[in-house]
Amino acid sequence: MIAQEIKAEDYIVQFDADSTKINLKGELSLGGSSEYQPITNLLNEVAATDPEIITIDLRELAFLNSSGISMLSKFVMSLRKKKGTQLVILGSNDQPWQGKSLQNLVKLLPGLQLKVQ
């Protein structure tokens, strides 16, 4: 069973199985890949179901540190093997870190749909 929610003091990660949408909200500044493991596991469990579309909504994520960007980058690269799954990432121009950081993900997965508004 896929976890529906990962919650901590500074952030929340929610998964909606009906829409295969993952929402990340708050500030993610965890210390290294081991602390990001629950989120990594959730992303991988969602991908393992081979959905047509996975949407990752970062519009309410105010901060993501380098370990978090690394975690997200590794997940994006893992989707190269899944030819039938479209990844959509939603970002916000209101979050300064997202402009450059999210654009780099398109380089890792050319079919990725990045929507920053």
N, C-alpha and C positions, 0 to 999 in steps of 0.2 A: 504494500500500500504506500502510495506517495504521500509524504508529509504535506499537510495543507498550509502550515505556518511555522516559521522560525522567528522567534521574538526575543529581543534583548532590550536593554535600557535605551540604547542609542539607535536601534534599527529594527525593521520588521521585513521579513521576506514572506510573501503570500503567493500561493499557487492555486489557480483556478483550473481544475481539471477539465471543465466543460469547454473553456476557450483556449486551453494550454497556454495561459498567460501567467507570467511570473512578475510580480511587482516587488521592487526593492525601494524602501522608503527610509529616510533618516540619514544617518552617517555611518558608513562602514569603514572603520579604521582598525581592523583586527590585526593581530601580530603574526603574520606568516600563514603559510598554506595549511598548517594543522588547524588553526582557528577558523579558517574558511571551509574546512572539510564538510560541515553539515550543509552549507549552501552548495558546494561542489556536488555532494551526493544528491541533493534535490535536483539540480540541473541535469545530472547524468541519468537519474531515474526517469525524468520527463523525456529526455532524448531516447532512452531505451524503449519507450512505447512506440517509437517511429511515427510521431504525429506528422501531419502534412505541414503544419505551421507551429512554430514556437515563438511567442512574443515575450520579450523581456522589456518591461517598462521601468525606465530609470528616471522618469520625469520628476519624481519626488525624492530622488537620492541626492542629497546636498553634497556629499563627499564620498569618494572612494579612493583609498590609498593605493600605493603601488602594488602591494600584495593582492589587493582586490582586483586591480586592473589585470594583473598576471593571471589570477584565477579565471576571470572572464575571458581573457585572451585564449587560454588553454581550452576552455569550453568551446569557444568559437572555432578553434582549429580542429577540435574533435569532430565537429559537424561536417568537415570536408568529406568524411567517409560515408555520410548519410545523404545520399543523393536525393532521396525523396522528401527531405525535411527542409522547409524554408524557414530561415531565422529572420525575425523582424525585431529591431531594437528601437525603442521609442526614447528619445532624449528631449531635453529642454534647453533652450538658449538662456534660460534663467539660472542655470547651473554652470558657472564658468568652467569647471573642469571638463565638462562633457564635449565641448567643441572639438578640441584636438584629439583627446583620448579616444572618443568613439569613432572618429574618422579612421583611425588606425586599424580598427576591427574590420573594416571593409577590405583592407589590404590582405588580411588573414583569410577572409572568406568572401571572394568576389561576388557571390550571389546574395550576400546579406543585404537586406533592405534596412537602411538607416533613415529614420525619420526624426529629425531634430527641429523642433518648432519653438 
